[in-house]
Amino acid sequence: MSDQLKTSVYSRENIIFGLVTHLNRHPDDETGRVGVQALIQRRSRTVWKDLPDAGYHEAVRCHDSGIPVRVRGVLNSPPGGSATMQVADFGPDPSLG
């Protein structure tokens, strides 16, 4: 059973909370790549996502101000691989006022 859990891909609708730790965008790109440090299955992981222009600018603002974010979408977290998310909603964590 433990071997099966180590090789299964975690993929489902989820909400994560964390801090923007990585930003990557070239001037001509329509989207930007953002890394958010969050707890996934009790482990600290960087979750990668591509955001459109407005979302990317919001991520930059949160990063520069140290504001935690809330991200909703389909999380894909393979064992030993990079966690990614298809984002449905992204923004500052509203629970922090």
C-alpha positions as CSV (number, residue, x, y, z in Angstrom):
1,M,0.0,0.0,0.0
2,S,2.8,2.5,0.8
3,D,4.5,1.9,-2.5
4,Q,1.2,2.7,-4.3
5,L,0.8,5.9,-2.3
6,K,4.4,7.0,-3.2
7,T,3.7,6.6,-6.9
8,S,0.1,7.9,-7.2
9,V,-0.5,11.4,-8.7
10,Y,-2.5,13.7,-6.5
11,S,-4.9,15.6,-8.8
12,R,-8.1,17.3,-7.7
13,E,-9.8,20.7,-7.2
14,N,-8.2,22.4,-4.2
15,I,-7.6,25.7,-2.5
16,I,-4.0,26.5,-1.4
17,F,-2.8,29.3,0.8
18,G,0.8,30.5,0.7
19,L,3.4,33.1,-0.3
20,V,4.5,34.0,-3.8
21,T,8.2,33.0,-3.9
22,H,9.0,32.9,-7.6
23,L,8.1,35.2,-10.6
24,N,9.1,34.7,-14.2
25,R,7.8,36.5,-17.2
26,H,9.4,37.8,-20.4
27,P,8.3,41.2,-21.7
28,D,6.4,39.9,-24.8
29,D,4.6,37.0,-22.9
30,E,0.9,37.1,-22.3
31,T,1.2,35.0,-19.2
32,G,3.7,34.8,-16.4
33,R,4.9,31.8,-14.3
34,V,4.4,32.1,-10.6
35,G,5.6,29.8,-7.8
36,V,3.6,29.8,-4.5
37,Q,5.1,28.1,-1.4
38,A,2.3,26.2,0.3
39,L,1.7,23.1,2.4
40,I,0.6,20.1,0.3
41,Q,-0.2,16.9,2.2
42,R,1.7,18.2,5.2
43,R,4.8,19.1,3.2
44,S,6.1,22.5,2.1
45,R,6.1,22.6,-1.7
46,T,6.3,25.2,-4.4
47,V,3.3,25.0,-6.6
48,W,3.7,26.4,-10.1
49,K,1.1,28.1,-12.2
50,D,0.7,30.3,-15.3
51,L,-1.3,33.4,-14.8
52,P,-2.7,35.9,-17.3
53,D,-1.5,39.5,-17.3
54,A,-3.8,40.8,-14.5
55,G,-3.2,37.8,-12.2
56,Y,0.5,38.0,-12.8
57,H,0.5,41.7,-11.8
58,E,-1.5,40.8,-8.6
59,A,1.1,38.1,-7.9
60,V,3.9,40.7,-8.2
61,R,2.1,43.1,-5.8
62,C,1.6,40.3,-3.3
63,H,5.2,39.2,-3.6
64,D,6.6,42.7,-3.2
65,S,4.4,43.4,-0.1
66,G,4.7,39.9,1.5
67,I,0.9,39.4,1.3
68,P,-0.2,35.7,1.5
69,V,-2.3,34.5,-1.5
70,R,-5.2,32.1,-1.9
71,V,-5.3,30.0,-5.1
72,R,-8.2,27.8,-6.3
73,G,-7.9,25.3,-9.1
74,V,-6.9,21.7,-10.1
75,L,-3.8,20.8,-8.2
76,N,-1.5,18.1,-9.8
77,S,1.2,16.9,-7.4
78,P,3.2,13.9,-8.6
79,P,5.6,12.2,-6.2
80,G,9.1,13.6,-6.6
81,G,7.9,16.0,-9.3
82,S,6.9,19.6,-9.6
83,A,3.4,20.5,-8.3
84,T,1.4,22.5,-10.8
85,M,-2.1,24.1,-10.7
86,Q,-4.6,25.0,-13.4
87,V,-5.9,28.2,-11.8
88,A,-9.6,29.1,-11.5
89,D,-9.1,32.0,-9.0
90,F,-6.0,33.8,-7.7
91,G,-5.7,36.7,-5.3
92,P,-4.7,38.0,-1.8
93,D,-5.9,35.7,1.0
94,P,-9.2,37.4,2.0
95,S,-9.2,35.7,5.5
96,L,-6.4,38.0,6.6
97,G,-8.5,41.2,6.2
